[in-house]
């Protein structure tokens, strides 16, 4: 299909007459009304913008929620690289007792391996080098590596029985974020922006914050397509906030540009774009117009939200001193709370560096220190502000790690390879049962023996909490209706209140 | 066969056509009355025409109805009555047409009585027809009483309370007393047990009882039930029917008597009456017109239904006091529909607090960061459904408890950053343990330590003097430092402004602040060098990817970063490193430092040995000193280090430095034996 054909097809989907009719005042009117604080965009069922006089930001395609929502927003603390569940949450004393013994074939049961351990002659079992204790009223086992998380254990729901199909980083992260191992589908945040729209017209409804871990500082990179919009309007893609002078690149005006000049330029540009849009009908042009307008508003809203200087001292005591250093996980957690206060729908953090194939004990100690206090502080902070009621916080990586050592097992040192069959995540917030541990793995920490939760199940549950039936939020593309959970996904009702 | 098929097809038009004679005959009657009242005989022609059409359509309806009746599946008694009443109606209608047309005066007298007869016949025929399609009790059925309300699903009667309502909704419209399709009656126990023309419902057909077999057939199959086009069973309903059949299709058992699975438990629980506050409120309030919602949105209120087809609303208001007043007043029309009201961070205050009184169904009220005081709380007492009240960031004080203690439904109260004291909270919690007052556990975030200060300088090597600045991200904190390599503490030098150093120095610094734990120590070494070089030659070319500025790199006084691809590092894979430095003139050398990198995950390790040779003519080199360096402990950090070696003072113009690589990855590495790298960025002579 040639590009022209695609555009022609899409322009058929788009009812141009409706669009032009509704925005009779022209695009200048759109700009003007957005200045007055009234939103003018509304999307039809294909996510195309049309005008609307309602308040708030960009509207989603869903006129109303499928069922009452428990949460209004999600903060997803993605732990990129695959945190070892065996050192953090999944306590397996058997592995310590049988340290060095070969993994029984009956347990491995044909599990495929990565190229990194497939050549290994033996798979020596290895338990956590770090202690575990039971915490809180729930008595959940938490590693000594996570002293702060352990204190908040009665507010979180630990799921020990997550599993995935992917075994390498990129497909696994892509799977978690888009529901497919192959790139090209929209990310969760994009689906939400498409479905529910935004409640704050001055900030994007899907924001992304990155941080590098000290466990493996030069570890796995991430690709921007992980927060991409896939086949949805590019309006819905995640906006990355950087830890630098310009949090969002190219947002500031060049020197010597006044607000008025800028406004006039945008109006002129919008008029030109609209002319071209009338000729070609390419919906991406509308996206572009909307993005210019959003960027214009973000010139004031972003510096405001990113300015954490005025946060009081006790907040830094909670999140840790790292929160003062831009670009750390702690600083990003604090920003996440500030964005949540601004009703940003989906706040995605990525903390890299969990990919500890070798020297795991040494690395995970630092890595856990990066995230422990700030993650716990975020829960506590949201809770005291009354926001945990309607915010879902998710903590977890793309897969787990093996119960055997990758590379040589010594008295003090070992590594772990990727393990898709079981891993641990935790969730907290509106509608999630607090203080429970869900799912169980076998004594080797290799297979799930109770209540497995697939990636699609997790996604279905997350959408459910937002008031969306995961089977009903669809987008037709190339002749097929796509959804985040593809053709799978079951609600994990047991963890819901 | 084909005739029957055709007949049935034509017969299927009966339900459509049957409405024509009814409508037309009523129209004719209306025209007749109008005519007579207005005394306009000219209308007679129209009436005659209408009666003609009524006769024809009645005939067609009768024909199609006859064919449909032949198809069977109807209550024979009802069919008989409906059919022959219809015949009578058709005949009388045609008769009426002729009575209207006749000029004979005496016969004309029969016209009105006949018309009345036609009207009676059309009503009766229509009524029987309706009974046949919708069931005999359709007209007078009390729909609300038919709805089964399950309070406790365990005690519910499986057939009566669970299965029957499903059959009622999806099956019984065709399998009832009036219309026994396929000879099957599903509205009674005997009917269900007896089965239909195809046999018992519970006899196994292709591994499944007939009832389930039919429900599971593909939609395209003629025998699929309910037929294509009718409302189908949901997967939950199907699961319930399967469960009932599998458990011996009992008629008087209760849910608790039967075995259930996890999935069924979920489905069964969902049948229980929803007695949540939202469900109760939803029953009380009326639906909100879409236009009103649109209007509210236009005034800048974020308002939406809590879900599809739900009359309850969530509203968020924001703005100045005047705007808040207008908005709250605007919402009054449907204030009772609003269950969540968010006024947080707005200019809502005591003077307009009474405006929220009409919102009597609120379950959640957010007043955080507003200017309200205790005065505004009086109104809150009246919210009998209130579950969550957010007062964080307001100036309410301990009196808050006198207002909230009578709200029985209250579950969460947010008092963070208010004037409420912890003692009062604790006291209140003893009496009202069910109200959660959300706050951070006291011991959760006790030991907070500061981040170490940053030591900022242009370079790590310098010739004469170097400006050093110490930076730290915390206000009101103090930096203490030492220059002699000792551990800094509160008695060390306080940092006030950037300072200069003029000799090789090790700076150590910490940050201290009241209420915080002292930071870790930052350490950095600075070295002086006074040598000028003519040439720096690499005795072996570095790896093509990591050649930086070749020899010059080693004496540019710039350190490489932790990022080994930054172009400041010379990298050698699987080989040692060797360089020859040519000084401007003969100089005395007493020490040497080599800057190197370690990044085991990237197969880069610190060197394991250093050797230094000198020469005065650049040809004959003399070995001065050799030194072994310790092998690295297992780690996967990225770190930079200097390796220093003191040598007996030697005068030389040419200096050759050899840096030994360990060549192979150590045994603790993830790829033991792989060829490792050595990275060097700087060589300092003194």
Contacts between the chains, C-beta under 8 A, distances in Angstrom:
chain1	res1	chain2	res2	distance
A	37	B	300	7.0
A	38	B	298	7.9
A	38	B	300	7.0
A	53	B	294	7.3
A	53	B	297	6.8
A	53	B	298	4.8
A	54	B	294	7.2
A	54	B	297	3.6
A	54	B	298	7.0
A	55	B	297	5.3
A	55	B	298	7.7
A	55	B	299	7.8
A	55	B	300	4.6
A	55	B	301	6.2
A	55	B	302	5.4
A	56	B	297	7.8
A	56	B	302	5.0
A	63	B	308	7.7
A	64	B	304	6.5
A	64	B	305	5.0
A	64	B	307	6.1
A	64	B	308	4.5
A	64	B	309	7.8
A	64	B	310	7.7
A	65	B	304	7.8
A	65	B	305	7.7
A	65	B	306	7.0
A	65	B	307	4.5
A	65	B	308	6.5
A	66	B	307	6.4
A	66	B	308	6.0
A	67	B	307	4.8
A	67	B	308	7.6
A	68	B	278	6.9
A	68	B	306	4.3
A	68	B	307	4.7
A	68	B	310	6.9
A	68	B	312	7.9
A	69	B	306	7.4
A	69	B	307	7.6
A	116	B	670	7.5
A	148	B	444	6.8
A	148	B	445	7.1
A	151	B	441	6.0
A	151	B	443	7.1
A	151	B	444	4.6
A	152	B	441	7.9
A	152	B	444	7.0
A	199	B	302	6.4
A	199	B	316	7.7
A	216	B	601	6.3
A	216	B	636	6.3
A	217	B	562	7.0
A	217	B	638	5.6
A	218	B	563	7.4
A	218	B	599	7.1
A	218	B	601	6.9
A	218	B	602	6.8
A	218	B	638	6.6
A	219	B	601	7.8
A	313	B	515	7.4
A	316	B	448	7.4
A	316	B	474	7.7
A	317	B	445	5.7
A	317	B	448	4.2
A	317	B	515	7.5
A	317	B	516	7.3
A	318	B	440	7.2
A	318	B	444	7.9
A	318	B	445	4.6
A	318	B	448	7.8
A	320	B	448	6.4
A	321	B	448	6.6
A	321	B	449	6.4
A	321	B	450	4.9
A	321	B	451	4.2
A	321	B	473	7.6
A	321	B	474	7.3
A	321	B	516	7.6
A	321	B	519	7.4
A	322	B	451	6.3
A	324	B	451	6.6
A	324	B	473	3.7
A	324	B	474	6.4
A	325	B	451	6.4
A	325	B	473	6.2
A	356	B	636	7.6
A	357	B	670	5.2
A	358	B	600	7.6
A	358	B	601	7.3
A	358	B	636	6.2
A	358	B	668	7.7
A	358	B	669	6.5
A	358	B	670	3.7
A	359	B	600	7.1
A	359	B	634	5.5
A	359	B	635	5.7
A	359	B	636	4.1
A	359	B	668	7.7
A	362	B	634	7.1
A	362	B	635	5.5
A	362	B	636	6.6
A	362	B	637	7.6
A	363	B	636	5.4
A	373	B	445	7.3
A	376	B	444	6.9
A	376	B	445	7.9
A	377	B	445	6.5
A	380	B	440	4.3
A	380	B	441	7.5
A	380	B	444	6.1
A	380	B	445	7.3
A	381	B	440	7.6
A	383	B	438	5.1
A	383	B	439	7.9
A	383	B	440	7.2
A	384	B	392	6.9
A	384	B	414	7.0
A	384	B	416	3.9
A	384	B	438	5.7
A	384	B	439	5.5
A	384	B	440	5.5
A	385	B	368	6.8
A	385	B	390	7.9
A	385	B	392	5.5
A	385	B	414	7.0
A	385	B	416	6.4
A	386	B	366	6.8
A	386	B	368	6.3
A	386	B	388	7.2
A	386	B	390	3.9
A	386	B	392	5.9
A	386	B	412	7.3
A	386	B	414	4.0
A	386	B	438	6.8
A	388	B	438	7.7
A	389	B	364	7.8
A	389	B	388	6.2
A	389	B	412	6.8
A	406	B	670	6.3
A	407	B	668	7.6
A	407	B	669	7.0
A	407	B	670	4.2
A	407	B	671	7.6
A	407	B	672	7.3
A	408	B	667	5.9
A	408	B	668	6.0
A	408	B	672	6.6
A	410	B	634	7.2
A	410	B	668	6.2
A	412	B	634	7.2
A	413	B	634	4.5
A	413	B	668	5.8
A	415	B	670	5.7
A	467	B	306	8.0
A	467	B	307	6.2
A	493	B	266	5.7
